[in-house]
Amino acid sequence: MDFDFTAVLDSWQYLASGLGLTILLSVLTVILSLVCGTAVGLGRIYGPRWLTVPIVFYIDSMRAVPVLVVLVWIYFALPLVTGVNLPPFWAALVALTIHISAYVAEIVRAGIGSVRAGQTQAGLVLGMSEAQVVRKIILPQALIRMLPSIGSIVSITIKDTAIAAVIAVPELMKRAETVSGQSFRPMEVFTAVMIVYFLILFPTTRLIDVVYKNISYRGRS
């Protein structure tokens, strides 16, 4: 089989603009998922008792349903139920955020649970409020312990953005499909896409690991 990357080289600007959209979708999804997932995780641990049931139902539901199904439901079914018709990019952002936030919530819960209960008791004995104990004692340690899992979430998020091609978001994968269809060079086009994803993800995961190794001692207790 002969390899000819001319189609990739001729369409590099078209593919690069798709890569920019992939990165934008990834960054927004990671930020929103961390914010929403942290709020859900804290709500499960420190919220009122009645809040536990809907939060657990939400988390278990998202862990039981593929992200592709959530994406397709929000894009095609949500307009029928609510009358709200989201553009493809925003539908992908909402679907990915809802799905990944559930996993972030579990990471937050596990991270906080890993801090010894004695530290909470010591903080309360010193006269700190529960909010101060969480903010000044628990979270600083828990956040460091959560870092490897957060790194996995970042990696999964970047990869999951590729499914946005299903609803015609013009990100990297969708544009690669277009170039492949026009050039009849799927091997070369998707090989190039695979290399691009690797060049983004490998340094990202390595960077998070290096950061964790340098600050992990601060999370020990």
Backbone as CSV, one residue per row, in Angstrom:
resi,resn,N_x,N_y,N_z,CA_x,CA_y,CA_z,C_x,C_y,C_z
1,MET,0.847,-1.205,0.000,0.000,0.000,0.000,0.884,1.257,0.000
2,ASP,0.602,2.168,-0.907,1.382,3.400,-0.972,0.684,4.500,-0.162
3,PHE,1.486,5.247,0.559,0.964,6.332,1.376,1.175,7.666,0.656
4,ASP,0.131,8.435,0.616,0.207,9.748,-0.030,-0.515,10.764,0.865
5,PHE,0.242,11.586,1.549,-0.314,12.558,2.486,-0.592,13.910,1.825
6,THR,-0.649,13.919,0.502,-0.916,15.180,-0.193,-2.256,15.780,0.222
7,ALA,-3.271,14.933,0.378,-4.596,15.445,0.770,-4.542,16.106,2.143
8,VAL,-3.759,15.524,3.052,-3.623,16.107,4.405,-2.900,17.448,4.326
9,LEU,-1.822,17.481,3.534,-1.044,18.720,3.411,-1.854,19.817,2.719
10,ASP,-2.613,19.436,1.713,-3.421,20.434,0.998,-4.552,20.990,1.854
11,SER,-4.999,20.204,2.839,-6.151,20.617,3.663,-5.733,20.983,5.080
12,TRP,-4.463,21.299,5.288,-3.990,21.483,6.667,-4.677,22.676,7.353
13,GLN,-4.989,23.719,6.596,-5.662,24.865,7.219,-7.088,24.498,7.629
14,TYR,-7.743,23.753,6.778,-9.105,23.289,7.080,-9.094,22.391,8.324
15,LEU,-8.132,21.467,8.395,-8.015,20.583,9.547,-7.578,21.347,10.788
16,ALA,-6.710,22.327,10.615,-6.224,23.103,11.762,-7.351,23.896,12.414
17,SER,-8.252,24.444,11.597,-9.378,25.172,12.189,-10.284,24.214,12.957
18,GLY,-10.404,22.968,12.483,-11.151,21.961,13.236,-10.456,21.615,14.538
19,LEU,-9.114,21.566,14.497,-8.351,21.308,15.719,-8.580,22.431,16.738
20,GLY,-8.642,23.663,16.248,-8.908,24.787,17.155,-10.247,24.632,17.852
21,LEU,-11.246,24.167,17.115,-12.568,23.962,17.721,-12.531,22.799,18.714
22,THR,-11.761,21.766,18.386,-11.600,20.640,19.317,-10.989,21.112,20.634
23,ILE,-9.948,21.938,20.532,-9.288,22.442,21.739,-10.234,23.343,22.525
24,LEU,-10.975,24.213,21.825,-11.923,25.099,22.517,-12.994,24.290,23.238
25,LEU,-13.545,23.288,22.566,-14.566,22.446,23.187,-13.991,21.688,24.384
26,SER,-12.759,21.222,24.256,-12.119,20.487,25.357,-11.904,21.385,26.566
27,VAL,-11.370,22.579,26.319,-11.069,23.493,27.435,-12.349,23.901,28.174
28,LEU,-13.375,24.273,27.413,-14.630,24.679,28.046,-15.266,23.521,28.806
29,THR,-15.201,22.327,28.226,-15.785,21.167,28.901,-15.044,20.843,30.195
30,VAL,-13.719,20.896,30.152,-12.945,20.600,31.363,-13.261,21.626,32.459
31,ILE,-13.278,22.903,32.101,-13.546,23.942,33.108,-14.944,23.770,33.708
32,LEU,-15.945,23.638,32.859,-17.319,23.509,33.359,-17.511,22.210,34.142
33,SER,-16.884,21.144,33.692,-17.028,19.863,34.398,-16.380,19.919,35.771
34,LEU,-15.230,20.580,35.867,-14.579,20.702,37.174,-15.427,21.535,38.132
35,VAL,-15.986,22.634,37.623,-16.818,23.493,38.477,-18.096,22.768,38.906
36,CYS,-18.816,22.222,37.933,-20.088,21.553,38.230,-19.859,20.270,39.044
37,GLY,-18.845,19.493,38.659,-18.570,18.254,39.376,-18.157,18.495,40.817
38,THR,-17.363,19.539,41.038,-16.974,19.878,42.409,-18.195,20.293,43.228
39,ALA,-19.064,21.092,42.642,-20.284,21.503,43.351,-21.155,20.295,43.691
40,VAL,-21.291,19.379,42.750,-22.099,18.176,42.999,-21.450,17.308,44.080
41,GLY,-20.132,17.145,43.998,-19.426,16.336,44.997,-19.547,16.917,46.394
42,LEU,-19.370,18.233,46.506,-19.511,18.888,47.819,-20.955,18.802,48.311
43,GLY,-21.896,18.939,47.376,-23.304,18.833,47.759,-23.644,17.459,48.299
44,ARG,-23.012,16.434,47.744,-23.283,15.069,48.229,-22.708,14.849,49.627
45,ILE,-21.553,15.453,49.883,-20.893,15.215,51.176,-21.445,16.129,52.269
46,TYR,-21.573,17.410,51.946,-21.921,18.385,52.987,-23.337,18.938,52.847
47,GLY,-24.045,18.572,51.775,-25.384,19.107,51.569,-26.418,18.466,52.482
48,PRO,-27.644,18.979,52.433,-28.722,18.390,53.243,-29.011,16.956,52.814
49,ARG,-29.587,16.208,53.729,-29.799,14.777,53.483,-30.664,14.528,52.249
50,TRP,-31.704,15.390,52.066,-32.622,15.163,50.944,-31.936,15.307,49.586
51,LEU,-30.794,16.007,49.568,-30.092,16.231,48.304,-29.325,14.991,47.841
52,THR,-29.078,14.087,48.774,-28.258,12.916,48.450,-28.909,12.037,47.375
53,VAL,-30.210,11.818,47.499,-30.898,10.904,46.571,-30.823,11.399,45.122
54,PRO,-31.204,12.667,44.825,-31.097,13.109,43.421,-29.665,13.148,42.908
55,ILE,-28.714,13.479,43.787,-27.321,13.513,43.341,-26.828,12.109,43.002
56,VAL,-27.112,11.153,43.873,-26.692,9.768,43.601,-27.372,9.248,42.334
57,PHE,-28.655,9.587,42.151,-29.363,9.158,40.938,-28.704,9.754,39.685
58,TYR,-28.359,11.035,39.759,-27.696,11.688,38.620,-26.352,11.027,38.302
59,ILE,-25.542,10.812,39.337,-24.209,10.235,39.114,-24.325,8.814,38.552
60,ASP,-25.171,8.007,39.162,-25.318,6.624,38.684,-25.890,6.579,37.271
61,SER,-26.787,7.513,36.960,-27.372,7.554,35.619,-26.309,7.864,34.577
62,MET,-25.489,8.860,34.855,-24.458,9.236,33.892,-23.395,8.158,33.738
63,ARG,-23.144,7.411,34.809,-22.170,6.325,34.720,-22.747,5.117,33.983
64,ALA,-24.061,5.046,33.886,-24.704,3.900,33.246,-25.059,4.155,31.784
65,VAL,-25.026,5.431,31.369,-25.444,5.773,30.005,-24.217,6.233,29.204
66,PRO,-24.008,5.702,28.011,-22.867,6.161,27.190,-22.983,7.653,26.860
67,VAL,-21.842,8.308,26.785,-21.842,9.747,26.502,-22.443,10.032,25.126
68,LEU,-22.292,9.089,24.193,-22.873,9.284,22.855,-24.401,9.373,22.936
69,VAL,-24.994,8.552,23.793,-26.454,8.569,23.947,-26.903,9.910,24.548
70,VAL,-26.147,10.402,25.529,-26.472,11.698,26.132,-26.388,12.806,25.078
71,LEU,-25.348,12.740,24.266,-25.156,13.748,23.215,-26.308,13.741,22.215
72,VAL,-26.644,12.574,21.729,-27.714,12.457,20.737,-29.054,12.870,21.333
73,TRP,-29.296,12.514,22.600,-30.569,12.866,23.248,-30.683,14.391,23.377
74,ILE,-29.617,15.024,23.809,-29.688,16.485,23.997,-29.871,17.198,22.653
75,TYR,-29.259,16.686,21.613,-29.341,17.374,20.315,-30.666,17.106,19.604
76,PHE,-31.159,15.851,19.696,-32.348,15.502,18.921,-33.625,15.452,19.758
77,ALA,-33.545,15.003,21.017,-34.755,14.811,21.822,-35.096,16.032,22.673
78,LEU,-34.078,16.713,23.166,-34.343,17.873,24.028,-35.224,18.926,23.355
79,PRO,-34.996,19.258,22.063,-35.886,20.236,21.416,-37.348,19.785,21.383
80,LEU,-37.587,18.479,21.281,-38.956,17.979,21.252,-39.624,18.089,22.618
81,VAL,-38.816,17.941,23.687,-39.365,17.949,25.042,-39.538,19.368,25.563
82,THR,-38.549,20.216,25.310,-38.543,21.559,25.917,-38.751,22.691,24.912
83,GLY,-38.576,22.410,23.638,-38.640,23.479,22.638,-37.333,24.242,22.503
84,VAL,-36.324,23.848,23.309,-35.013,24.508,23.253,-34.140,23.776,22.239
85,ASN,-33.732,24.479,21.194,-32.943,23.867,20.130,-31.521,24.420,20.179
86,LEU,-30.602,23.621,20.695,-29.222,24.082,20.844,-28.437,23.872,19.547
87,PRO,-27.593,24.838,19.176,-26.668,24.607,18.050,-25.746,23.429,18.363
88,PRO,-25.194,22.784,17.346,-24.381,21.572,17.583,-23.251,21.768,18.602
89,PHE,-22.515,22.887,18.501,-21.389,23.077,19.426,-21.869,23.130,20.876
90,TRP,-22.950,23.889,21.108,-23.434,24.052,22.485,-24.093,22.771,22.985
91,ALA,-24.713,22.025,22.094,-25.284,20.738,22.502,-24.173,19.784,22.930
92,ALA,-23.067,19.782,22.177,-21.934,18.933,22.550,-21.336,19.373,23.882
93,LEU,-21.219,20.685,24.078,-20.655,21.197,25.333,-21.530,20.804,26.523
94,VAL,-22.825,20.953,26.383,-23.740,20.604,27.474,-23.700,19.102,27.756
95,ALA,-23.738,18.291,26.707,-23.749,16.831,26.891,-22.463,16.344,27.549
96,LEU,-21.334,16.812,27.057,-20.053,16.386,27.635,-19.922,16.851,29.078
97,THR,-20.358,18.082,29.346,-20.252,18.609,30.712,-21.125,17.815,31.677
98,ILE,-22.369,17.554,31.279,-23.275,16.788,32.148,-22.697,15.402,32.434
99,HIS,-22.157,14.779,31.418,-21.645,13.408,31.584,-20.370,13.373,32.423
100,ILE,-19.421,14.234,32.114,-18.125,14.172,32.787,-18.206,14.727,34.204
101,SER,-19.126,15.646,34.457,-19.269,16.196,35.813,-19.591,15.098,36.824
102,ALA,-20.307,14.074,36.399,-20.635,12.980,37.317,-19.367,12.268,37.797
103,TYR,-18.429,12.081,36.876,-17.171,11.428,37.258,-16.324,12.346,38.134
104,VAL,-16.330,13.638,37.820,-15.591,14.587,38.656,-16.169,14.595,40.075
105,ALA,-17.494,14.520,40.192,-18.134,14.514,41.510,-17.648,13.332,42.337
106,GLU,-17.509,12.178,41.707,-17.029,11.000,42.429,-15.562,11.149,42.826
107,ILE,-14.776,11.779,41.957,-13.360,12.023,42.291,-13.261,12.960,43.492
108,VAL,-14.094,14.001,43.495,-14.091,14.949,44.620,-14.493,14.232,45.907
109,ARG,-15.519,13.417,45.824,-15.971,12.682,47.016,-14.868,11.762,47.545
110,ALA,-14.202,11.044,46.640,-13.133,10.137,47.056,-11.942,10.920,47.622
111,GLY,-11.623,12.061,46.992,-10.497,12.861,47.467,-10.730,13.405,48.865
112,ILE,-11.915,13.934,49.099,-12.234,14.467,50.433,-12.305,13.334,51.451
113,GLY,-12.846,12.201,51.030,-12.953,11.065,51.949,-11.613,10.483,52.347
114,SER,-10.577,10.760,51.518,-9.256,10.211,51.832,-8.532,11.000,52.918
115,VAL,-9.031,12.197,53.233,-8.409,13.004,54.303,-8.939,12.510,55.645
116,ARG,-8.046,12.276,56.563,-8.434,11.684,57.847,-9.451,12.544,58.589
117,ALA,-10.443,11.888,59.171,-11.508,12.602,59.884,-10.958,13.384,61.074
118,GLY,-9.845,12.926,61.622,-9.247,13.602,62.779,-8.877,15.047,62.487
119,GLN,-8.561,15.349,61.239,-8.188,16.716,60.892,-9.406,17.641,60.937
120,THR,-10.558,17.105,60.547,-11.790,17.899,60.668,-12.099,18.171,62.129
121,GLN,-11.973,17.147,62.952,-12.247,17.304,64.377,-11.279,18.300,65.015
122,ALA,-10.016,18.228,64.607,-9.020,19.152,65.162,-9.348,20.593,64.778
123,GLY,-9.781,20.790,63.542,-10.140,22.136,63.108,-11.330,22.682,63.851
124,LEU,-12.328,21.840,64.094,-13.517,22.277,64.831,-13.169,22.588,66.279
125,VAL,-12.270,21.798,66.862,-11.837,22.053,68.244,-11.127,23.397,68.347
126,LEU,-10.427,23.777,67.314,-9.701,25.065,67.318,-10.628,26.259,67.089
127,GLY,-11.898,25.979,66.895,-12.860,27.072,66.744,-13.196,27.438,65.329
128,MET,-12.730,26.660,64.364,-13.041,26.947,62.963,-14.451,26.443,62.639
129,SER,-15.100,27.135,61.720,-16.398,26.661,61.261,-16.190,25.491,60.300
130,GLU,-17.268,24.772,59.995,-17.141,23.634,59.080,-16.686,24.096,57.691
131,ALA,-17.198,25.261,57.258,-16.793,25.796,55.955,-15.304,26.132,55.940
132,GLN,-14.802,26.687,57.046,-13.372,27.023,57.126,-12.521,25.757,57.132
133,VAL,-12.993,24.730,57.823,-12.249,23.458,57.852,-12.142,22.881,56.446
134,VAL,-13.268,22.921,55.719,-13.260,22.385,54.358,-12.336,23.199,53.466
135,ARG,-12.449,24.527,53.564,-11.689,25.397,52.660,-10.193,25.436,52.977
136,LYS,-9.837,25.429,54.258,-8.440,25.641,54.631,-7.681,24.347,54.945
137,ILE,-8.395,23.285,55.300,-7.696,22.058,55.699,-7.965,20.902,54.730
138,ILE,-9.245,20.661,54.465,-9.590,19.465,53.684,-9.276,19.631,52.199
139,LEU,-9.822,20.690,51.588,-9.678,20.831,50.128,-8.228,20.954,49.645
140,PRO,-7.364,21.725,50.328,-5.979,21.809,49.829,-5.306,20.449,49.721
141,GLN,-5.558,19.558,50.679,-4.965,18.219,50.607,-5.693,17.354,49.577
142,ALA,-7.026,17.436,49.588,-7.810,16.595,48.681,-7.530,16.934,47.226
143,LEU,-7.373,18.219,46.920,-7.139,18.620,45.534,-5.861,18.004,44.983
144,ILE,-4.816,17.980,45.818,-3.555,17.376,45.374,-3.728,15.879,45.155
145,ARG,-4.451,15.231,46.046,-4.660,13.787,45.900,-5.529,13.469,44.686
146,MET,-6.375,14.412,44.293,-7.249,14.195,43.147,-6.550,14.417,41.813
147,LEU,-5.358,15.005,41.843,-4.710,15.439,40.604,-4.529,14.330,39.571
148,PRO,-4.052,13.116,39.943,-3.921,12.058,38.915,-5.259,11.718,38.266
149,SER,-6.319,11.666,39.066,-7.641,11.351,38.502,-8.145,12.498,37.632
150,ILE,-7.868,13.719,38.035,-8.254,14.868,37.207,-7.513,14.821,35.874
151,GLY,-6.253,14.382,35.918,-5.504,14.227,34.669,-6.178,13.242,33.724
152,SER,-6.697,12.162,34.292,-7.420,11.184,33.458,-8.689,11.810,32.882
153,ILE,-9.362,12.638,33.675,-10.573,13.303,33.195,-10.245,14.237,32.020
154,VAL,-9.152,14.960,32.130,-8.742,15.861,31.050,-8.488,15.059,29.772
155,SER,-7.775,13.945,29.923,-7.465,13.099,28.766,-8.742,12.541,28.135
156,ILE,-9.637,12.038,28.974,-10.896,11.458,28.458,-11.737,12.537,27.776
157,THR,-11.744,13.732,28.355,-12.543,14.817,27.777,-12.069,15.165,26.369
158,ILE,-10.760,15.310,26.206,-10.222,15.661,24.888,-10.587,14.588,23.866
159,LYS,-10.467,13.324,24.278,-10.803,12.238,23.343,-12.297,12.188,23.051
160,ASP,-13.113,12.445,24.080,-14.574,12.363,23.887,-15.112,13.466,22.975
161,THR,-14.367,14.540,22.807,-14.872,15.595,21.920,-15.022,15.097,20.482
162,ALA,-14.333,14.004,20.149,-14.417,13.471,18.777,-15.833,13.003,18.440
163,ILE,-16.613,12.616,19.461,-17.968,12.126,19.156,-18.888,13.277,18.750
164,ALA,-18.447,14.521,18.967,-19.267,15.664,18.535,-19.440,15.664,17.021
165,ALA,-18.585,14.920,16.318,-18.726,14.802,14.855,-20.071,14.193,14.480
166,VAL,-20.654,13.408,15.393,-21.936,12.743,15.111,-23.051,13.755,14.860
167,ILE,-22.977,14.904,15.545,-24.018,15.922,15.352,-23.483,17.099,14.526
168,ALA,-22.457,16.807,13.735,-21.944,17.756,12.741,-21.247,18.974,13.327
169,VAL,-20.683,18.838,14.530,-19.800,19.900,15.025,-18.524,19.851,14.185
170,PRO,-18.126,20.946,13.559,-16.983,20.892,12.634,-15.623,20.879,13.338
171,GLU,-15.473,19.943,14.273,-14.179,19.819,14.965,-13.251,18.935,14.144
172,LEU,-12.130,18.548,14.720,-11.088,17.861,13.949,-11.588,16.577,13.300
173,MET,-12.298,15.746,14.035,-12.739,14.456,13.505,-13.734,14.635,12.359
174,LYS,-14.660,15.584,12.522,-15.644,15.821,11.469,-14.962,16.299,10.191
175,ARG,-14.009,17.186,10.349,-13.301,17.703,9.168,-12.423,16.627,8.537
176,ALA,-11.887,15.736,9.373,-11.107,14.627,8.826,-12.000,13.707,7.994
177,GLU,-13.221,13.495,8.467,-14.157,12.679,7.687,-14.431,13.322,6.331
178,THR,-14.582,14.640,6.328,-14.847,15.349,5.074,-13.673,15.216,4.104
179,VAL,-12.463,15.453,4.619,-11.270,15.358,3.766,-11.091,13.933,3.263
180,SER,-11.343,12.971,4.145,-11.209,11.569,3.749,-12.195,11.213,2.638
181,GLY,-13.430,11.703,2.777,-14.441,11.406,1.773,-14.150,12.044,0.425
182,GLN,-13.545,13.209,0.458,-13.263,13.910,-0.793,-11.996,13.404,-1.487
183,SER,-11.038,12.937,-0.668,-9.747,12.535,-1.251,-9.613,11.018,-1.435
184,PHE,-10.538,10.260,-0.798,-10.452,8.795,-0.812,-9.112,8.310,-0.250
185,ARG,-8.637,9.053,0.778,-7.392,8.688,1.453,-7.639,8.571,2.968
186,PRO,-8.526,7.657,3.376,-8.835,7.555,4.815,-7.642,7.129,5.656
187,MET,-6.803,6.257,5.128,-5.646,5.787,5.893,-4.737,6.948,6.277
188,GLU,-4.404,7.781,5.315,-3.499,8.892,5.582,-4.157,9.958,6.477
189,VAL,-5.432,10.265,6.173,-6.109,11.328,6.927,-6.281,10.940,8.388
190,PHE,-6.792,9.739,8.632,-7.040,9.355,10.025,-5.752,9.002,10.767
191,THR,-4.718,8.602,10.032,-3.411,8.437,10.675,-2.896,9.789,11.162
192,ALA,-3.063,10.816,10.332,-2.640,12.165,10.731,-3.437,12.639,11.941
193,VAL,-4.743,12.359,11.943,-5.579,12.767,13.093,-5.140,12.045,14.359
194,MET,-4.848,10.766,14.233,-4.399,9.998,15.397,-3.109,10.577,15.967
195,ILE,-2.192,10.958,15.087,-0.923,11.549,15.536,-1.170,12.895,16.235
196,VAL,-2.102,13.673,15.689,-2.409,14.978,16.305,-2.952,14.786,17.714
197,TYR,-3.898,13.852,17.878,-4.443,13.585,19.217,-3.332,13.132,20.168
198,PHE,-2.432,12.286,19.673,-1.335,11.815,20.520,-0.439,12.983,20.942
199,LEU,-0.138,13.867,19.999,0.742,15.001,20.305,0.101,15.966,21.299
200,ILE,-1.224,15.981,21.355,-1.907,16.822,22.347,-1.975,16.126,23.702
201,LEU,-2.361,14.861,23.680,-2.656,14.160,24.934,-1.408,13.710,25.686
202,PHE,-0.416,13.226,24.959,0.763,12.686,25.656,1.467,13.749,26.507
203,PRO,1.791,14.924,25.945,2.418,15.947,26.799,1.512,16.415,27.938
204,THR,0.198,16.458,27.669,-0.726,16.913,28.708,-0.720,15.974,29.910
205,THR,-0.824,14.677,29.651,-0.839,13.714,30.755,0.510,13.659,31.461
206,ARG,1.598,13.770,30.681,2.927,13.769,31.302,3.117,15.003,32.179
207,LEU,2.618,16.154,31.725,2.757,17.395,32.492,2.014,17.283,33.828
208,ILE,0.813,16.722,33.789,0.050,16.569,35.035,0.765,15.607,35.981
209,ASP,1.343,14.545,35.444,2.085,13.603,36.291,3.294,14.269,36.936
210,VAL,3.997,15.096,36.159,5.179,15.783,36.697,4.769,16.752,37.804
211,VAL,3.682,17.497,37.558,3.195,18.436,38.582,2.824,17.683,39.847
212,TYR,2.140,16.556,39.689,1.723,15.779,40.865,2.939,15.263,41.647
213,LYS,3.948,14.787,40.938,5.130,14.262,41.632,5.827,15.349,42.436
214,ASN,5.755,16.577,41.944,6.452,17.676,42.625,5.678,18.242,43.819
215,ILE,4.373,18.027,43.841,3.588,18.610,44.941,2.843,17.563,45.757
216,SER,3.049,16.271,45.442,2.280,15.223,46.125,2.547,15.200,47.627
217,TYR,3.753,15.611,48.054,4.070,15.588,49.486,3.167,16.524,50.288
218,ARG,2.618,17.554,49.620,1.740,18.485,50.323,0.379,17.867,50.628
219,GLY,0.049,16.791,49.952,-1.251,16.157,50.193,-1.186,15.015,51.191
220,ARG,0.018,14.759,51.733,0.144,13.672,52.707,-0.221,14.161,54.098
221,SER,-0.850,13.258,54.838,-1.192,13.635,56.223,-1.086,12.420,57.128
